[in-house]
């Protein structure tokens, strides 16, 4: 004898499977944001290092010093 499942039980089973699929898809993407932050942080560190190297040069230091002196000069 074949027993048919009630309609509400079918709906609940489908809903449960849909929820499980959604939770699994979110769990797979969990580390994506962390990786993006890591890449952005590494890019910022690289840019800061480049600025340090550039600003340590004598020519750049002189240009910046003159720029600040001119900006602070009254009149």
Secondary structure in CASP SS format (residue, H / E / C, confidence):
PFRMAT SS
TARGET T0000
AUTHOR 0000-0000-0000
METHOD secondary structure of the structure
MODEL  1
X C 1.00
X C 1.00
X C 1.00
X C 1.00
X C 1.00
X C 1.00
X H 1.00
X H 1.00
X H 1.00
X H 1.00
X H 1.00
X H 1.00
X H 1.00
X H 1.00
X H 1.00
X H 1.00
X H 1.00
X H 1.00
X H 1.00
X H 1.00
X H 1.00
X H 1.00
X H 1.00
X H 1.00
X H 1.00
X H 1.00
X H 1.00
X H 1.00
X C 1.00
X H 1.00
X H 1.00
X H 1.00
X H 1.00
X H 1.00
X H 1.00
X H 1.00
X H 1.00
X H 1.00
X H 1.00
X H 1.00
X H 1.00
X H 1.00
X H 1.00
X H 1.00
X H 1.00
X H 1.00
X H 1.00
X H 1.00
X H 1.00
X H 1.00
X H 1.00
X H 1.00
X H 1.00
X H 1.00
X H 1.00
X C 1.00
X C 1.00
X H 1.00
X H 1.00
X H 1.00
X H 1.00
X H 1.00
X H 1.00
X H 1.00
X H 1.00
X H 1.00
X H 1.00
X H 1.00
X H 1.00
X H 1.00
X H 1.00
X H 1.00
X C 1.00
X C 1.00
X C 1.00
END
